[in-house]
């Protein structure tokens, strides 16, 4: 079995890359630029990052992958202790994707931006759930189950 640290790193890189690529595409589709989106991510912990140009965007990318590392670590460490998460990896990955969406959209984002979130229109929720399930939850669950 691959060590937990290796699986956490791989899951972070895979899910983080898939998720940020989708976020960049969604930003472009909405008429925004990926660098502005990344500065928005950085502005969570660093409010002035929206004004930091490419440095703010690079920081946003680091913040994104740090958050994804926590998401991957939580699941992989839990899966190493709860065999059902590996045995039922598809269902568990779907449920973890839903859980990560709920935590981000119903807790984390509203705490930081209470006047903007939660953003619960049907199309936004469907898009975000798809991304969290298919691009985050399932890849993390599948990588966690690697031998």
C-alpha positions as protocol buffer text, in pm:
chain_id: "A"
residue {
  index: 1
  type: UNK
  ca { x: 0 y: 0 z: 0 }
}
residue {
  index: 2
  type: UNK
  ca { x: 129 y: 342 z: -86 }
}
residue {
  index: 3
  type: UNK
  ca { x: 210 y: 544 z: 222 }
}
residue {
  index: 4
  type: UNK
  ca { x: -51 y: 796 z: 332 }
}
residue {
  index: 5
  type: UNK
  ca { x: 180 y: 1090 z: 260 }
}
residue {
  index: 6
  type: UNK
  ca { x: 232 y: 977 z: -99 }
}
residue {
  index: 7
  type: UNK
  ca { x: -142 y: 927 z: -154 }
}
residue {
  index: 8
  type: UNK
  ca { x: -218 y: 1267 z: 1 }
}
residue {
  index: 9
  type: UNK
  ca { x: 33 y: 1434 z: -232 }
}
residue {
  index: 10
  type: UNK
  ca { x: -100 y: 1256 z: -541 }
}
residue {
  index: 11
  type: UNK
  ca { x: -464 y: 1322 z: -445 }
}
residue {
  index: 12
  type: UNK
  ca { x: -384 y: 1689 z: -380 }
}
residue {
  index: 13
  type: UNK
  ca { x: -217 y: 1728 z: -718 }
}
residue {
  index: 14
  type: UNK
  ca { x: -482 y: 1537 z: -914 }
}
residue {
  index: 15
  type: UNK
  ca { x: -796 y: 1677 z: -748 }
}
residue {
  index: 16
  type: UNK
  ca { x: -640 y: 2022 z: -710 }
}
residue {
  index: 17
  type: UNK
  ca { x: -547 y: 2041 z: -1077 }
}
residue {
  index: 18
  type: UNK
  ca { x: -884 y: 1914 z: -1198 }
}
residue {
  index: 19
  type: UNK
  ca { x: -1072 y: 2153 z: -969 }
}
residue {
  index: 20
  type: UNK
  ca { x: -867 y: 2464 z: -1049 }
}
residue {
  index: 21
  type: UNK
  ca { x: -887 y: 2390 z: -1422 }
}
residue {
  index: 22
  type: UNK
  ca { x: -1266 y: 2373 z: -1394 }
}
residue {
  index: 23
  type: UNK
  ca { x: -1270 y: 2695 z: -1191 }
}
residue {
  index: 24
  type: UNK
  ca { x: -1060 y: 2868 z: -1458 }
}
residue {
  index: 25
  type: UNK
  ca { x: -1295 y: 2749 z: -1733 }
}
residue {
  index: 26
  type: UNK
  ca { x: -1598 y: 2862 z: -1534 }
}
residue {
  index: 27
  type: UNK
  ca { x: -1437 y: 3201 z: -1475 }
}
residue {
  index: 28
  type: UNK
  ca { x: -1374 y: 3242 z: -1849 }
}
residue {
  index: 29
  type: UNK
  ca { x: -1730 y: 3131 z: -1926 }
}
residue {
  index: 30
  type: UNK
  ca { x: -1855 y: 3399 z: -1685 }
}
residue {
  index: 31
  type: UNK
  ca { x: -1646 y: 3667 z: -1859 }
}
residue {
  index: 32
  type: UNK
  ca { x: -1376 y: 3684 z: -1592 }
}
residue {
  index: 33
  type: UNK
  ca { x: -1010 y: 3596 z: -1615 }
}
residue {
  index: 34
  type: UNK
  ca { x: -844 y: 3305 z: -1434 }
}
residue {
  index: 35
  type: UNK
  ca { x: -595 y: 3539 z: -1267 }
}
residue {
  index: 36
  type: UNK
  ca { x: -880 y: 3745 z: -1119 }
}
residue {
  index: 37
  type: UNK
  ca { x: -1043 y: 3424 z: -994 }
}
residue {
  index: 38
  type: UNK
  ca { x: -714 y: 3314 z: -835 }
}
residue {
  index: 39
  type: UNK
  ca { x: -671 y: 3654 z: -668 }
}
residue {
  index: 40
  type: UNK
  ca { x: -1022 y: 3602 z: -529 }
}
residue {
  index: 41
  type: UNK
  ca { x: -911 y: 3268 z: -382 }
}
residue {
  index: 42
  type: UNK
  ca { x: -607 y: 3435 z: -226 }
}
residue {
  index: 43
  type: UNK
  ca { x: -827 y: 3710 z: -82 }
}
residue {
  index: 44
  type: UNK
  ca { x: -987 y: 3458 z: 154 }
}
residue {
  index: 45
  type: UNK
  ca { x: -692 y: 3459 z: 393 }
}
residue {
  index: 46
  type: UNK
  ca { x: -526 y: 3770 z: 241 }
}
residue {
  index: 47
  type: UNK
  ca { x: -797 y: 4032 z: 166 }
}
residue {
  index: 48
  type: UNK
  ca { x: -561 y: 4270 z: -17 }
}
residue {
  index: 49
  type: UNK
  ca { x: -450 y: 3996 z: -261 }
}
residue {
  index: 50
  type: UNK
  ca { x: -715 y: 4112 z: -509 }
}
residue {
  index: 51
  type: UNK
  ca { x: -478 y: 4403 z: -582 }
}
residue {
  index: 52
  type: UNK
  ca { x: -154 y: 4204 z: -605 }
}
residue {
  index: 53
  type: UNK
  ca { x: -153 y: 4121 z: -977 }
}
residue {
  index: 54
  type: UNK
  ca { x: 20 y: 3800 z: -1078 }
}
residue {
  index: 55
  type: UNK
  ca { x: 167 y: 3763 z: -730 }
}
residue {
  index: 56
  type: UNK
  ca { x: -186 y: 3752 z: -590 }
}
residue {
  index: 57
  type: UNK
  ca { x: -284 y: 3497 z: -854 }
}
residue {
  index: 58
  type: UNK
  ca { x: 15 y: 3278 z: -766 }
}
residue {
  index: 59
  type: UNK
  ca { x: -77 y: 3306 z: -399 }
}
residue {
  index: 60
  type: UNK
  ca { x: -433 y: 3204 z: -488 }
}
residue {
  index: 61
  type: UNK
  ca { x: -302 y: 2892 z: -656 }
}
residue {
  index: 62
  type: UNK
  ca { x: -102 y: 2808 z: -342 }
}
residue {
  index: 63
  type: UNK
  ca { x: -406 y: 2870 z: -120 }
}
residue {
  index: 64
  type: UNK
  ca { x: -617 y: 2647 z: -347 }
}
residue {
  index: 65
  type: UNK
  ca { x: -370 y: 2360 z: -327 }
}
residue {
  index: 66
  type: UNK
  ca { x: -331 y: 2405 z: 50 }
}
residue {
  index: 67
  type: UNK
  ca { x: -708 y: 2371 z: 91 }
}
residue {
  index: 68
  type: UNK
  ca { x: -707 y: 2068 z: -138 }
}
residue {
  index: 69
  type: UNK
  ca { x: -424 y: 1912 z: 65 }
}
residue {
  index: 70
  type: UNK
  ca { x: -639 y: 1939 z: 377 }
}
residue {
  index: 71
  type: UNK
  ca { x: -936 y: 1784 z: 193 }
}
residue {
  index: 72
  type: UNK
  ca { x: -718 y: 1498 z: 66 }
}
residue {
  index: 73
  type: UNK
  ca { x: -550 y: 1441 z: 402 }
}
residue {
  index: 74
  type: UNK
  ca { x: -879 y: 1430 z: 593 }
}
residue {
  index: 75
  type: UNK
  ca { x: -1024 y: 1168 z: 359 }
}
residue {
  index: 76
  type: UNK
  ca { x: -712 y: 954 z: 319 }
}
residue {
  index: 77
  type: UNK
  ca { x: -637 y: 944 z: 690 }
}
residue {
  index: 78
  type: UNK
  ca { x: -1000 y: 855 z: 760 }
}
residue {
  index: 79
  type: UNK
  ca { x: -998 y: 587 z: 487 }
}
residue {
  index: 80
  type: UNK
  ca { x: -690 y: 427 z: 642 }
}
residue {
  index: 81
  type: UNK
  ca { x: -888 y: 385 z: 965 }
}
residue {
  index: 82
  type: UNK
  ca { x: -1233 y: 308 z: 821 }
}
residue {
  index: 83
  type: UNK
  ca { x: -1208 y: 22 z: 567 }
}
residue {
  index: 84
  type: UNK
  ca { x: -1560 y: 89 z: 438 }
}
residue {
  index: 85
  type: UNK
  ca { x: -1432 y: 409 z: 274 }
}
residue {
  index: 86
  type: UNK
  ca { x: -1199 y: 201 z: 59 }
}
residue {
  index: 87
  type: UNK
  ca { x: -1440 y: -86 z: 3 }
}
residue {
  index: 88
  type: UNK
  ca { x: -1718 y: 149 z: -107 }
}
residue {
  index: 89
  type: UNK
  ca { x: -1490 y: 404 z: -273 }
}
residue {
  index: 90
  type: UNK
  ca { x: -1735 y: 524 z: -539 }
}
residue {
  index: 91
  type: UNK
  ca { x: -2019 y: 589 z: -298 }
}
residue {
  index: 92
  type: UNK
  ca { x: -1779 y: 732 z: -40 }
}
residue {
  index: 93
  type: UNK
  ca { x: -1620 y: 958 z: -303 }
}
residue {
  index: 94
  type: UNK
  ca { x: -1961 y: 1089 z: -410 }
}
residue {
  index: 95
  type: UNK
  ca { x: -2058 y: 1153 z: -48 }
}
residue {
  index: 96
  type: UNK
  ca { x: -1722 y: 1319 z: 22 }
}
residue {
  index: 97
  type: UNK
  ca { x: -1770 y: 1545 z: -280 }
}
residue {
  index: 98
  type: UNK
  ca { x: -2109 y: 1649 z: -143 }
}
residue {
  index: 99
  type: UNK
  ca { x: -1957 y: 1702 z: 201 }
}
residue {
  index: 100
  type: UNK
  ca { x: -1673 y: 1918 z: 66 }
}
residue {
  index: 101
  type: UNK
  ca { x: -1925 y: 2125 z: -130 }
}
residue {
  index: 102
  type: UNK
  ca { x: -2138 y: 2172 z: 182 }
}
residue {
  index: 103
  type: UNK
  ca { x: -1845 y: 2273 z: 402 }
}
residue {
  index: 104
  type: UNK
  ca { x: -1708 y: 2519 z: 146 }
}
residue {
  index: 105
  type: UNK
  ca { x: -2039 y: 2670 z: 34 }
}
residue {
  index: 106
  type: UNK
  ca { x: -2240 y: 2661 z: 356 }
}
residue {
  index: 107
  type: UNK
  ca { x: -1965 y: 2726 z: 612 }
}
residue {
  index: 108
  type: UNK
  ca { x: -1627 y: 2852 z: 485 }
}
residue {
  index: 109
  type: UNK
  ca { x: -1736 y: 3096 z: 213 }
}
residue {
  index: 110
  type: UNK
  ca { x: -2027 y: 3246 z: 412 }
}
residue {
  index: 111
  type: UNK
  ca { x: -1793 y: 3305 z: 708 }
}
residue {
  index: 112
  type: UNK
  ca { x: -1551 y: 3499 z: 486 }
}
residue {
  index: 113
  type: UNK
  ca { x: -1804 y: 3668 z: 254 }
}
residue {
  index: 114
  type: UNK
  ca { x: -2141 y: 3669 z: 437 }
}
residue {
  index: 115
  type: UNK
  ca { x: -2306 y: 3913 z: 193 }
}
residue {
  index: 116
  type: UNK
  ca { x: -2223 y: 3698 z: -111 }
}
residue {
  index: 117
  type: UNK
  ca { x: -2257 y: 3339 z: 11 }
}
residue {
  index: 118
  type: UNK
  ca { x: -2428 y: 3101 z: 17 }
}
residue {
  index: 119
  type: UNK
  ca { x: -2489 y: 3126 z: -357 }
}
residue {
  index: 120
  type: UNK
  ca { x: -2769 y: 2873 z: -394 }
}
residue {
  index: 121
  type: UNK
  ca { x: -2922 y: 2920 z: -739 }
}
residue {
  index: 122
  type: UNK
  ca { x: -2990 y: 2585 z: -905 }
}
residue {
  index: 123
  type: UNK
  ca { x: -2734 y: 2615 z: -1187 }
}
residue {
  index: 124
  type: UNK
  ca { x: -2456 y: 2725 z: -950 }
}
residue {
  index: 125
  type: UNK
  ca { x: -2530 y: 2448 z: -703 }
}
residue {
  index: 126
  type: UNK
  ca { x: -2545 y: 2184 z: -979 }
}
residue {
  index: 127
  type: UNK
  ca { x: -2217 y: 2302 z: -1132 }
}
residue {
  index: 128
  type: UNK
  ca { x: -2038 y: 2318 z: -800 }
}
residue {
  index: 129
  type: UNK
  ca { x: -2172 y: 1979 z: -687 }
}
residue {
  index: 130
  type: UNK
  ca { x: -2057 y: 1824 z: -1015 }
}
residue {
  index: 131
  type: UNK
  ca { x: -1709 y: 1969 z: -966 }
}
residue {
  index: 132
  type: UNK
  ca { x: -1684 y: 1865 z: -602 }
}
residue {
  index: 133
  type: UNK
  ca { x: -1811 y: 1512 z: -669 }
}
residue {
  index: 134
  type: UNK
  ca { x: -1641 y: 1429 z: -1001 }
}
residue {
  index: 135
  type: UNK
  ca { x: -1323 y: 1637 z: -975 }
}
residue {
  index: 136
  type: UNK
  ca { x: -1256 y: 1627 z: -600 }
}
residue {
  index: 137
  type: UNK
  ca { x: -1443 y: 1355 z: -407 }
}
residue {
  index: 138
  type: UNK
  ca { x: -1408 y: 1068 z: -653 }
}
residue {
  index: 139
  type: UNK
  ca { x: -1039 y: 1122 z: -740 }
}
residue {
  index: 140
  type: UNK
  ca { x: -948 y: 1153 z: -371 }
}
residue {
  index: 141
  type: UNK
  ca { x: -1147 y: 837 z: -283 }
}
residue {
  index: 142
  type: UNK
  ca { x: -995 y: 638 z: -568 }
}
residue {
  index: 143
  type: UNK
  ca { x: -642 y: 746 z: -480 }
}
residue {
  index: 144
  type: UNK
  ca { x: -706 y: 673 z: -110 }
}
residue {
  index: 145
  type: UNK
  ca { x: -796 y: 314 z: -204 }
}
residue {
  index: 146
  type: UNK
  ca { x: -472 y: 254 z: -398 }
}
residue {
  index: 147
  type: UNK
  ca { x: -267 y: -39 z: -278 }
}
